[in-house]
Amino acid sequence: MDTTAFCLHAKGSIDGFYDGNNQQVATVHLDEKYSSLYTQTQATVIQSQALQDQRLDNQLQAHLHQLVNQSLAHLDHQLMYQSQATVYPIVGYNVMHNQSTKNPDAEKRRK
């Protein structure tokens, strides 16, 4: 048989494969067990992908939450120094003077 002319095609219902001369060359027997196993495996893969996506979403949310908290903590820290400078002016100075042992930038500004 010429392999270039060999062509398998399903005939009517799926009961077998036939070559170009309508000679049956293979028989198909559907097995419900394997069909359902494939469907179940495919569903498991989709479920695994969804679970992985949910894990990534949770990690992203946790990371964003951490960044927001760090930003808010930094903002609170800066506002605390600013409010101390404006709320607690030192009596006797014509120009506002801010000195704090907690503020690491205080030494830099005095020099």
Secondary structure, 3 states (H helix, E strand, C coil): CCCCCCCCEECCCCCEEECCCCCEEEECCCCHHHHHHHHHHHHHHHHHHHHHHHHHHHHHHHHHHHHHHHHHHHHHHHHHHHHHHHHCCCCCCCCCCCCCCCCCCHHHHHC
